[in-house]
Amino acid sequence: MQRAAVLIGVKKTGKLPELQDAVPGVRKMENWAGDQGFQPDLIKVITDEGGPVHAQQIIDVVEQLVDLSTIEQLLVYFAGHGVNIRRGEYWLLSNAPKDANAAVNVEGSVALARYVGIPHVVMISDACRTAAEGVQAQSVTGSLIFPNEESSAPENPVDLFFACTLGTPALEIKDPNESAGAFTAIYTEALVETLRGLHPEAIEQLIEGGKTIGVIRPGPLRDYLRGVLAARLTGRHTTAGPLNQTPDARITSRADAWLARFVDDRTARRGRKGITRRKAQVTPTETLQTVSQQLLKAALTNDVAGLKGQLVKSGQVSNMDLLVNTVGITTPTFGPTHFETHCGFKVRGQRFAAAFAVRAGTELLGSEGDIVRVDGAPRPGTSVLLTFPNGTGLALPAIPEFIGALTFEDGELSSVSYEPSDNSPRWSSYAFQEEQLRALKSVIASTARLGVFRLEGDDAPALARRMQMAKNTSPAMALYAAYAYFEQQRGNLIVEMRDYQKADLGFQFFDVALLARGLNGWNGVPRNDLLPSFPLLAQGWALLPAFRVSLPSQLAELQRCLIPSLWSIFDQRGVQILKAAIRSGALP
């Protein structure tokens, strides 16, 4: 198998602290690749040792490898500063954030990597996933490092390894074996050790031609690294408290894929015939992941007692508390269950300041300003601008026969759902499963907010089916499902969901159409069957360039007006852009 590697190390980015182990981490990966038999001319190293690292350098190298048409596995490794913007990952290069393009748009690059014709792409990120701070950093849009060309190649798997989970830092810690002041990137250290075969528990034994071969596969590597880091950080503290870092990964490759291979008898025989995974100590983030899966299972099986039991669990981890509290807040019903017009919006944890639409009438109701009635909404729906007392706002589709329900927590829009008005023909079907649907919607929205909603594990097929069944009574479920399917490269299910939604409701959510690759090359001409004309979930913005999607010209600056949130919600300037777009018809 011909393998290639692009290894990127950026120790200094803008005014951020210099990283000591970014470049050494690249050298460790370079030595490992050489030992694994990568051809020297297929190991491309890009670091800032001799000058700034620019996006074009990476783009050129990746394109050269893709154009060879002989690479069967491409590994892209990055060590440096990273940020999470609108739920999208960005690797910061030398001139970021002053230069908004001086970064790698990871999610967009992953979307393109699937279609470049390389059977297996692996992207490894030893970088923080914390939120960008400041207007300048939040304006980073980044660059796509894979060719963005029409391709007839089939979709291939892309595995994505993260040094940490969403919202947390990747650590460099003092190395007790080195001189004072020396720091080591703990993730890369554990990764390279494991890939070198120094941890027998991660090696799987195979017999080929009578010889014992050892391999390390992506899934077991993900699980094993969690245990390694947990063990190494046990008892480590700073003045702020205990150190924690839990790696994460999205694995879509086939079961027979491997990242390291050992043919020498000694290393291969150190492995085990059946993979034996190192038992990980429980860390705060693992507790969060465990609780999220338990909540999903309880909601999926309509185990109300089990769900309530999880909700009353006490926890010492702030994110777990946030998850449990969010589910507790968003599960109970609130507000009116119908309007005479069969259409409207309601909000809790916030109040509406105003509502604006052109193709329908809107009226602010309720003593607390928490209800908007929509009158005469045309089929299949129309965009309504909803604003709040602090000047922020968002545009949501008003869907005939549905009430849009918004939940705010601590000033952040945490959930948007749609439920049938109880005086509509859809109500009877919804009422039959209302309790379970409310619980399931709540858990999905809450786990998605914290980046731990995944369609993985034994319950994944049942959860996918349940979300599919709920499409006609809870259409917003399609948004969460589409992104989860997209991460798992289940494009056929996204297309199926899009087609069902369009047949049933007469329109498709922008995000679902985007992820189904139905908007490739769209030039922004308004479409009544597409609501709205931009991503509803913030993570969709990073994917627009990968699918060559141009928004209507009136919305070109809208992305710069986003404020941090799971949902696309905008500042005062963005509100004015949306209002003008609705008035002009650019936002149907």
matplotlib code that plots the C-alpha trace (Angstrom):
import matplotlib.pyplot as plt

x = [0.0, 1.4, 1.1, 1.8, 1.9, 1.6, 2.9, 2.3, 3.7, 3.1, 4.6, 3.8, 0.5, -0.3, -0.1, -0.8, 1.8, 4.5, 4.1, 7.2, 6.4, 4.6, 7.6, 9.2, 5.8, 6.1, 9.6, 8.3, 5.6, 8.1, 10.4, 7.5, 6.4, 9.9, 10.0, 6.6, 8.0, 6.6, 8.7, 10.8, 9.5, 5.9, 6.5, 5.9, 6.9, 5.7, 6.8, 7.5, 11.1, 12.3, 9.5, 5.7, 3.4, 0.8, -2.3, -1.1, 1.9, -0.3, -2.7, 0.1, 1.5, -1.8, -2.7, 0.6, -0.1, -3.7, -2.6, -0.3, -3.4, -1.4, -1.8, -3.9, -3.7, -3.0, -2.3, -2.5, -1.2, -1.3, 0.3, -0.4, -3.1, -6.7, -10.0, -13.7, -15.8, -19.5, -18.9, -16.3, -12.6, -9.9, -6.1, -4.5, -1.4, 1.3, -0.7, -4.0, -6.2, -5.1, -5.5, -8.9, -7.7, -4.6, -6.1, -7.3, -11.0, -11.0, -14.7, -14.7, -11.5, -12.9, -15.9, -13.6, -11.2, -13.9, -14.0, -10.4, -10.0, -7.8, -9.2, -8.4, -7.6, -6.7, -6.6, -5.0, -5.3, -3.1, -4.7, -7.2, -10.9, -11.8, -14.0, -12.3, -12.0, -12.6, -14.2, -11.1, -10.6, -14.3, -14.0, -11.5, -12.9, -9.9, -8.9, -9.7, -6.6, -8.0, -8.8, -12.3, -13.1, -15.9, -15.1, -16.6, -14.7, -16.8, -17.0, -14.1, -13.7, -12.0, -11.0, -10.6, -8.7, -8.8, -6.5, -9.4, -13.1, -15.2, -14.6, -11.4, -7.7, -4.9, -2.2, 1.5, 2.8, 6.2, 8.2, 9.7, 12.4, 13.6, 15.3, 13.2, 10.9, 10.6, 7.0, 5.6, 2.3, 0.8, -1.5, 1.2, 3.5, 0.9, -0.1, 3.5, 4.3, 1.2, 1.7, 5.3, 3.9, 5.1, 1.7, 0.9, -2.7, -3.3, -1.9, -4.1, -2.5, -3.1, -1.7, -0.7, 1.1, 1.9, 3.5, 2.3, 1.5, 0.6, -1.7, -3.2, -6.7, -8.4, -11.3, -9.2, -6.6, -9.2, -10.4, -6.9, -5.6, -8.4, -7.0, -3.4, -4.1, -6.3, -3.6, -0.9, -2.9, -4.0, -2.9, -1.6, -2.8, -2.4, -3.5, -6.8, -7.4, -6.8, -5.6, -7.9, -7.8, -9.8, -9.1, -12.0, -12.3, -14.8, -14.1, -15.7, -13.2, -13.8, -13.2, -10.1, -8.4, -5.1, -2.7, 0.4, 1.7, 4.4, 5.9, 8.9, 8.2, 9.0, 6.7, 3.9, 3.8, 3.5, 0.0, -3.1, -5.3, -8.4, -7.9, -7.6, -8.4, -6.7, -9.3, -9.6, -10.1, -13.2, -12.5, -14.9, -15.4, -15.9, -18.6, -20.2, -20.1, -21.4, -24.3, -25.2, -25.5, -27.5, -29.9, -30.3, -31.0, -33.6, -35.3, -35.2, -36.8, -39.3, -37.8, -39.1, -38.1, -34.5, -34.4, -35.5, -33.0, -30.2, -31.5, -31.3, -27.8, -25.4, -22.1, -18.9, -18.3, -19.6, -20.3, -22.2, -24.2, -24.9, -26.0, -28.3, -29.7, -30.3, -32.3, -34.3, -35.1, -36.0, -38.0, -41.2, -43.8, -44.4, -46.6, -49.6, -50.2, -52.1, -52.9, -56.1, -53.9, -52.2, -48.8, -46.5, -43.6, -43.0, -40.0, -38.8, -35.8, -36.0, -38.7, -39.4, -38.9, -40.5, -41.3, -41.1, -42.3, -43.5, -45.3, -47.3, -48.7, -47.1, -48.4, -46.6, -48.8, -48.5, -47.9, -44.2, -43.7, -43.1, -45.5, -45.7, -48.7, -48.2, -51.3, -51.6, -48.3, -48.1, -47.3, -44.7, -43.6, -41.9, -39.1, -39.9, -37.3, -37.5, -35.6, -34.8, -34.4, -30.6, -30.8, -29.9, -32.2, -32.6, -34.7, -36.7, -39.2, -42.8, -44.3, -48.1, -49.6, -46.5, -45.5, -41.8, -40.5, -37.3, -35.4, -32.7, -30.3, -28.0, -28.6, -27.8, -30.3, -29.9, -32.8, -35.3, -38.0, -41.3, -44.4, -47.8, -50.5, -53.1, -55.9, -54.1, -54.5, -50.9, -51.7, -53.2, -50.1, -47.9, -50.0, -49.6, -45.9, -45.6, -43.9, -41.2, -40.6, -40.2, -37.7, -35.8, -35.8, -34.5, -31.7, -30.6, -30.6, -28.7, -26.0, -25.6, -25.0, -22.0, -20.7, -21.4, -24.4, -23.2, -25.1, -22.7, -22.8, -25.4, -28.3, -27.4, -29.7, -32.7, -32.0, -31.7, -35.0, -36.7, -35.5, -36.6, -40.1, -40.4, -39.8, -43.5, -44.3, -41.0, -39.3, -36.3, -35.1, -34.0, -31.4, -29.7, -29.9, -28.5, -25.3, -24.9, -25.3, -22.9, -20.2, -20.7, -20.6, -24.2, -25.1, -27.8, -29.8, -29.5, -30.9, -33.7, -34.6, -34.5, -36.8, -39.3, -39.3, -39.8, -42.7, -44.4, -43.8, -43.2, -39.8, -36.4, -34.3, -31.2, -28.9, -30.4, -30.3, -26.6, -25.5, -27.4, -25.1, -28.2, -26.9, -23.5, -22.8, -25.9, -25.6, -28.0, -31.1, -34.0, -36.0, -39.4, -38.7, -35.5, -35.9, -34.1, -31.4, -28.5, -27.6, -29.9, -27.2, -24.0, -21.7, -23.1, -21.3, -17.9, -19.1, -20.4, -17.1, -16.6, -19.9, -19.3, -22.5, -22.9, -25.6, -27.8, -25.7, -27.8, -26.7, -23.0, -21.9, -24.2, -21.6, -19.5, -22.5, -23.0, -22.7, -21.5, -24.4, -25.4, -28.0, -27.4, -28.2, -27.0, -25.9, -27.7, -26.0, -27.0, -30.6, -30.7, -29.3, -32.0, -34.7, -33.6, -33.3, -36.8, -38.2, -36.4, -37.4, -33.8, -35.0, -38.4]
y = [0.0, 3.4, 5.8, 9.5, 12.1, 15.8, 16.9, 20.5, 22.2, 25.9, 26.9, 30.6, 32.1, 35.8, 37.0, 33.6, 31.9, 30.0, 26.2, 24.3, 20.9, 21.6, 21.3, 18.4, 16.6, 16.8, 15.4, 12.5, 11.8, 12.1, 9.5, 7.2, 7.4, 6.6, 3.6, 2.5, 2.4, 5.6, 6.7, 9.7, 11.8, 11.1, 12.5, 16.3, 18.4, 22.0, 23.9, 27.5, 26.8, 28.7, 31.2, 31.6, 28.7, 29.8, 28.0, 27.8, 25.8, 23.1, 23.3, 22.8, 19.8, 18.1, 18.7, 17.2, 14.0, 13.8, 14.2, 11.2, 9.0, 6.2, 7.2, 4.7, 6.3, 9.9, 11.1, 14.8, 15.8, 19.2, 20.5, 24.1, 26.4, 25.5, 27.1, 26.2, 28.7, 28.1, 24.4, 24.2, 23.3, 25.6, 25.1, 28.5, 29.2, 31.8, 35.0, 34.2, 35.7, 38.9, 37.2, 35.5, 32.9, 31.9, 28.8, 25.4, 24.9, 21.4, 20.4, 21.9, 20.1, 16.8, 17.2, 17.6, 14.9, 12.3, 12.8, 13.3, 9.6, 8.5, 5.4, 6.4, 9.8, 10.3, 13.8, 14.1, 17.3, 18.0, 21.4, 23.1, 23.0, 26.0, 28.8, 31.7, 34.8, 38.3, 39.6, 39.2, 35.5, 34.7, 36.2, 33.5, 31.7, 29.5, 27.7, 24.4, 22.2, 19.6, 20.2, 21.6, 20.2, 18.2, 14.5, 11.3, 9.4, 7.6, 8.9, 7.4, 7.3, 10.1, 9.4, 12.4, 12.3, 15.1, 15.6, 16.7, 17.1, 20.1, 23.2, 21.9, 22.6, 20.3, 20.3, 20.7, 19.6, 19.7, 16.6, 15.3, 13.5, 16.7, 19.9, 22.4, 24.3, 21.7, 20.9, 17.9, 17.7, 14.8, 13.7, 13.4, 11.7, 9.0, 8.7, 8.1, 5.7, 3.7, 3.8, 2.6, -0.5, 0.3, -0.5, -4.2, -3.8, -1.7, -4.2, -6.7, -9.9, -11.4, -14.5, -13.9, -16.6, -18.4, -15.3, -13.2, -9.6, -6.8, -3.9, -0.9, -0.1, 3.4, 2.4, 0.6, 3.4, 6.0, 3.9, 3.1, 6.7, 7.7, 5.3, 6.3, 10.0, 9.4, 7.4, 9.9, 12.8, 11.1, 13.1, 16.0, 19.4, 23.1, 26.0, 25.9, 22.2, 18.7, 18.3, 16.5, 15.8, 13.2, 12.5, 12.2, 10.8, 10.2, 6.9, 6.1, 3.7, 0.0, -2.5, -3.8, -0.4, 0.1, 2.9, 1.0, -2.4, -4.5, -7.4, -8.0, -11.0, -9.4, -6.4, -8.3, -11.1, -8.5, -7.9, -9.9, -12.0, -10.1, -6.5, -5.9, -2.3, -0.6, 0.2, 4.0, 5.7, 7.8, 11.5, 14.4, 14.3, 10.6, 11.0, 13.6, 11.1, 8.3, 10.3, 11.6, 8.0, 6.9, 9.8, 9.0, 5.4, 6.3, 8.7, 6.3, 3.4, 5.7, 4.9, 7.9, 6.6, 6.0, 9.5, 11.1, 9.0, 10.4, 14.0, 13.8, 12.5, 14.8, 15.5, 17.4, 18.1, 21.4, 20.1, 17.1, 19.4, 21.6, 18.6, 17.2, 20.6, 21.4, 18.2, 19.0, 22.5, 21.6, 18.4, 19.9, 21.4, 25.2, 27.8, 27.4, 24.2, 25.9, 29.1, 29.9, 30.4, 27.0, 28.6, 30.7, 30.8, 30.7, 31.2, 30.5, 31.9, 35.0, 37.2, 38.5, 42.1, 42.0, 39.8, 40.7, 38.9, 40.0, 37.0, 36.5, 38.6, 38.5, 39.6, 39.7, 38.3, 37.4, 39.6, 38.5, 38.9, 35.2, 34.4, 35.3, 34.4, 34.0, 34.6, 33.6, 31.8, 30.5, 26.9, 25.4, 28.2, 31.5, 33.2, 35.2, 37.5, 37.1, 39.7, 40.0, 42.9, 42.8, 43.5, 40.0, 37.9, 35.0, 34.0, 30.8, 29.2, 29.6, 26.2, 25.9, 23.6, 23.9, 25.9, 26.8, 26.5, 28.2, 27.7, 30.0, 29.1, 31.7, 34.0, 31.3, 29.8, 26.1, 24.6, 25.1, 22.6, 22.4, 20.6, 20.4, 22.8, 20.8, 22.0, 20.7, 17.3, 16.4, 16.6, 13.1, 11.4, 13.6, 13.2, 9.5, 9.8, 13.2, 12.3, 10.2, 12.8, 15.6, 13.7, 12.5, 16.0, 17.5, 15.0, 15.3, 19.1, 19.1, 16.6, 18.4, 21.7, 20.1, 18.3, 14.8, 13.7, 10.8, 8.1, 5.4, 2.3, -0.5, 2.0, 3.9, 2.0, 2.3, 6.0, 6.6, 4.9, 6.8, 10.1, 9.1, 8.2, 11.6, 13.7, 14.5, 15.5, 17.0, 18.3, 19.9, 16.4, 16.2, 18.9, 17.1, 13.8, 15.2, 16.4, 13.2, 11.2, 13.5, 12.9, 9.2, 9.5, 8.1, 10.3, 7.9, 8.5, 12.3, 12.1, 9.8, 12.2, 15.2, 13.6, 12.5, 16.0, 17.7, 15.3, 15.7, 19.4, 20.8, 22.3, 21.2, 22.8, 24.5, 22.4, 19.1, 20.1, 21.2, 17.9, 15.9, 17.6, 19.0, 22.6, 22.0, 25.1, 26.9, 30.6, 32.0, 32.4, 32.3, 29.1, 28.7, 25.1, 26.0, 27.4, 29.5, 30.7, 29.9, 27.2, 27.1, 25.3, 27.3, 24.4, 24.5, 27.7, 26.1, 23.7, 26.3, 26.7, 22.9, 22.6, 25.7, 27.3, 31.1, 32.7, 35.5, 38.6, 40.4, 37.8, 37.8, 39.5, 37.6, 35.1, 37.9, 38.8, 35.4, 35.3, 32.1, 29.6, 26.2, 27.9, 30.7, 33.8, 37.2, 40.6, 43.9, 44.3, 40.8, 41.6, 44.5, 42.4, 39.7, 42.3, 43.8, 40.3, 39.4, 42.7, 42.2, 38.5, 37.2, 35.4, 33.8]
z = [0.0, -1.0, 1.9, 2.1, 5.0, 5.2, 8.6, 9.7, 12.8, 13.7, 17.0, 16.7, 15.7, 16.0, 19.5, 21.0, 23.3, 21.5, 21.6, 22.5, 21.2, 17.9, 15.7, 17.7, 17.4, 13.6, 13.8, 15.9, 13.3, 10.5, 12.1, 12.7, 9.1, 7.9, 10.1, 8.8, 5.3, 3.8, 0.9, 1.8, -1.0, 0.1, 3.6, 3.3, 6.3, 6.7, 9.8, 10.8, 11.7, 8.6, 8.2, 8.3, 7.3, 4.7, 3.6, 0.0, 1.0, 2.4, -0.6, -3.1, -1.3, -0.9, -4.5, -5.6, -3.7, -4.9, -8.5, -8.3, -8.3, -6.6, -2.9, -1.0, 2.4, 3.1, 6.7, 7.5, 10.9, 12.5, 15.7, 16.7, 17.9, 17.0, 17.7, 17.4, 15.5, 15.0, 15.9, 13.1, 13.6, 12.4, 12.5, 12.9, 10.7, 11.2, 10.1, 11.9, 13.0, 11.3, 8.0, 8.1, 5.5, 7.4, 8.8, 7.7, 7.6, 8.9, 8.4, 4.9, 4.0, 5.3, 3.1, 0.0, 1.1, 0.7, -3.1, -4.2, -5.0, -2.1, -0.5, 3.1, 4.4, 8.1, 9.7, 13.1, 15.1, 18.1, 18.7, 21.1, 20.3, 22.5, 21.4, 19.5, 21.6, 20.2, 17.1, 15.0, 15.9, 15.3, 11.8, 10.7, 7.7, 6.8, 3.7, 2.1, 1.7, -0.6, -4.3, -4.8, -8.2, -9.8, -9.4, -10.5, -7.7, -5.2, -1.6, 0.5, 4.3, 6.2, 9.8, 12.0, 15.3, 17.9, 20.8, 22.9, 23.0, 21.8, 23.9, 25.7, 25.3, 24.1, 26.7, 26.7, 30.1, 31.8, 31.0, 34.2, 32.2, 30.5, 31.8, 33.7, 31.5, 28.8, 27.7, 25.9, 23.9, 25.7, 22.9, 20.2, 22.7, 23.4, 19.8, 18.5, 21.3, 20.4, 16.7, 17.2, 18.9, 22.4, 23.9, 23.2, 24.2, 21.1, 18.6, 16.9, 15.7, 12.3, 10.6, 7.0, 5.0, 8.2, 9.7, 12.6, 11.6, 14.0, 13.1, 14.9, 13.7, 13.9, 16.2, 18.8, 18.7, 19.5, 22.5, 23.7, 23.6, 26.0, 28.6, 28.0, 28.6, 31.5, 33.2, 32.5, 33.9, 37.0, 40.0, 37.8, 38.9, 38.3, 40.4, 38.6, 39.5, 38.1, 34.5, 32.2, 28.4, 26.7, 23.0, 20.5, 17.0, 14.2, 12.5, 9.2, 7.7, 7.1, 9.8, 8.1, 7.9, 9.8, 10.6, 11.7, 10.7, 12.2, 10.3, 12.6, 14.7, 18.1, 17.8, 16.1, 18.7, 21.5, 20.3, 21.0, 18.8, 19.9, 20.7, 24.4, 25.2, 28.1, 30.7, 30.9, 34.2, 34.2, 33.4, 33.4, 29.6, 29.5, 32.2, 29.9, 27.0, 29.1, 30.5, 27.1, 25.7, 28.7, 28.3, 24.6, 25.4, 28.0, 25.7, 22.8, 24.8, 26.5, 29.8, 31.6, 35.0, 33.7, 32.2, 35.4, 37.3, 35.1, 35.5, 39.3, 39.3, 41.0, 39.2, 39.9, 36.3, 35.0, 31.5, 32.8, 35.0, 31.9, 29.9, 32.7, 33.5, 29.8, 29.3, 32.5, 31.2, 27.7, 28.2, 29.9, 27.6, 27.7, 26.1, 23.9, 22.0, 19.2, 17.4, 15.5, 12.5, 13.1, 12.9, 15.2, 17.6, 21.3, 23.5, 27.0, 28.8, 26.7, 25.2, 21.7, 20.9, 17.4, 14.5, 10.8, 7.6, 4.2, 3.0, 6.2, 9.0, 12.5, 15.8, 19.2, 21.9, 25.6, 28.6, 28.6, 24.9, 24.5, 21.7, 18.0, 16.0, 12.3, 10.1, 6.4, 6.1, 2.5, 1.8, 2.1, 4.5, 4.8, 6.7, 9.8, 11.5, 15.3, 17.3, 21.0, 23.5, 23.2, 19.5, 18.3, 16.1, 13.8, 10.8, 11.1, 8.7, 9.7, 8.7, 8.3, 11.0, 13.2, 16.2, 16.5, 20.1, 21.1, 24.4, 25.8, 28.6, 30.1, 27.2, 24.5, 22.1, 23.0, 21.2, 18.4, 17.7, 15.8, 17.0, 15.3, 16.4, 18.3, 16.0, 12.9, 11.2, 12.3, 16.0, 16.5, 15.2, 17.3, 20.5, 20.4, 20.9, 22.4, 25.7, 24.0, 21.2, 23.7, 25.7, 22.6, 21.0, 24.2, 24.7, 21.0, 21.2, 24.5, 23.4, 20.0, 21.9, 23.7, 20.6, 21.9, 19.8, 17.7, 15.8, 17.1, 19.1, 19.5, 19.7, 16.6, 14.1, 16.5, 17.1, 13.4, 12.6, 15.4, 14.1, 10.6, 11.8, 13.6, 10.5, 9.7, 13.3, 14.4, 11.3, 13.1, 14.0, 10.4, 11.0, 13.8, 12.0, 8.8, 10.5, 12.4, 9.2, 7.5, 10.1, 9.6, 5.8, 5.4, 2.5, 1.3, 4.5, 4.2, 0.6, 1.8, 4.5, 2.2, -0.3, 2.4, 3.9, 0.5, -0.4, 3.0, 3.7, 0.3, 1.2, 2.5, 5.2, 3.8, 5.9, 4.8, 1.1, 1.6, 3.3, 0.7, -1.9, -3.5, -3.5, -5.1, -7.2, -6.1, -7.0, -4.4, -6.6, -4.1, -4.1, -2.4, -1.7, 0.3, 3.8, 4.7, 2.3, 4.7, 7.3, 10.4, 12.4, 12.8, 11.9, 8.3, 7.5, 7.3, 4.6, 2.2, 0.3, 0.1, -1.8, -3.9, -2.5, -2.8, -0.7, -2.2, -2.7, -0.1, 2.5, 1.5, 4.7, 7.0, 8.2, 9.8, 11.9, 13.6, 17.4, 19.3, 19.4, 18.1, 16.0, 13.5, 15.5, 14.5, 15.9, 15.2, 11.9, 10.9, 11.9, 9.5, 6.7, 7.3, 7.3, 4.0, 2.5, 3.5, 2.2, -1.2, -1.6, -1.3, 1.8, 0.9]

ax = plt.figure().add_subplot(projection="3d")
ax.plot(x, y, z, "-o")
ax.set_aspect("equal")
plt.show()
